[in-house]
Amino acid sequence: MASLQQTEVLRIPARRSYAAGYKYCSRCRTYHLTDSVRCPYCGILLRNSPRKKKPVDSSKYIQPTIAE
């Protein structure tokens, strides 16, 4: 585990942090800007992407009509 002095750690509450290269620790609930795979505080694996994708806009799809 890397020491805190070797890694640059920033806490940012922004949602778009993944696009800027930040990783999220689900245990500490903080974003970290680091090349490490693990959290520098607790050692748990960091997330590289959000858990859920953005919802798909349903207006793009046409509902088929069923003729009786």
C-alpha positions in Angstrom: 0.0 0.0 0.0 1.4 3.4 -1.0 1.9 6.1 1.6 -0.3 9.1 1.6 2.7 11.3 0.7 3.4 9.5 -2.5 -0.2 9.8 -4.0 -2.1 12.9 -4.7 -5.4 12.6 -2.9 -8.3 15.0 -3.4 -11.8 14.9 -2.1 -14.3 16.2 -4.7 -18.1 15.8 -4.4 -18.7 16.2 -8.2 -20.6 13.6 -10.1 -18.5 13.8 -13.2 -15.3 12.9 -11.4 -14.8 9.7 -13.4 -14.4 11.6 -16.6 -11.6 13.6 -15.1 -9.8 10.5 -14.0 -10.9 10.3 -10.4 -11.7 7.0 -8.7 -14.4 6.4 -5.9 -14.0 4.6 -2.7 -17.3 3.1 -1.6 -16.2 2.6 2.0 -14.8 6.2 2.6 -17.3 7.7 0.2 -14.6 10.0 -1.3 -13.1 10.5 -4.8 -9.3 10.1 -5.2 -7.0 11.2 -8.0 -4.5 8.4 -7.9 -3.0 5.8 -10.2 -3.4 3.2 -7.5 -6.1 0.5 -7.6 -6.8 0.6 -3.9 -7.9 3.4 -1.5 -5.0 5.0 0.2 -7.0 5.2 3.5 -8.8 1.9 3.9 -7.3 -0.3 1.2 -10.5 -1.3 -0.6 -10.7 -1.5 -4.4 -11.6 1.9 -6.0 -14.3 2.3 -8.6 -13.4 3.5 -12.1 -16.9 4.0 -13.3 -20.4 4.6 -11.9 -22.5 1.6 -10.8 -25.5 2.6 -13.0 -25.5 3.9 -16.5 -27.6 6.9 -17.3 -31.3 6.1 -18.2 -32.1 5.7 -21.8 -34.5 8.3 -23.3 -37.6 6.3 -24.1 -38.8 8.9 -26.6 -36.3 7.6 -29.2 -38.1 4.3 -29.5 -41.4 3.8 -31.2 -44.0 1.6 -29.5 -45.3 -1.1 -32.0 -49.1 -1.1 -32.4 -50.8 -4.4 -32.3 -53.9 -4.7 -34.5 -56.6 -7.0 -33.3 
